[in-house]
Amino acid sequence: MAPEFEIAGNRYRFDRMPAQAETRILRRFAPLIAEVLPLVLASGSRIAIKPNLDVPRVLQILFRGWGKLTDDDLDLIERASGASLMREHGGEWLPVWPKGEAEPAFADIDGAALETIVGYALGFTVKRWVDGGGDMVPAEIRTVVSKLH
C-alpha cells in the first residue's frame, strides 16, 4: 500500500518518483550529504548515528546547502516531489503537480506546505531505496534510516 500522510487537513499519497528524477535530485544533494555525514555518523566500522549529535550545526549546514540551490535545481526538486504525490479531493486521488504545469494543482499549497510535501516525497523515496535494497543496503544503514523517518 502506498504511504499516506496529512498536511493542513488534506490527505496525500506517495506514489513514486521516476528513477531519472531520483538520481538527478540525489546529484544535487550529494555535496550537502557529503558535508553532513561526518557530523551525523559515529566513527568506527559500524554505521550508527553519533550519540552527541550537534543538531544545530547539522541544521545550519542543511539550510546553507538548501539556500545555495539554484532556482532551476529547486524547481526540479519541487516539481518531481509534487509529481510523485496524489491528493485526495472530492473522493478522488488527483496529482499534486500535474506534468507540464507551472504550479501545484491546488491553490492552497503555500510555501510551507510545499516544502513539507518535498520533505515527505524525498523521505519516502529514500525509505523505498533502503527497504527495497535488500542485501545491497547494509542492515546498519537500514537501521539508521528507520530512525530518521
Protein Blocks (a to p, Z undefined) as FASTA:
>chain_A
ZZdddeehiacddfbdcfklmmmmmmmmmmmmmmmmmmmpccdjbdcddfklcfklmmmm
mmmmmmmpcfklmmmmmmmmmmmpccdeehiacdfbdghiabdfblklcfklmmmmmmmm
mmmmmmmmmmmnmmmlcfklmmmmmmmZZ
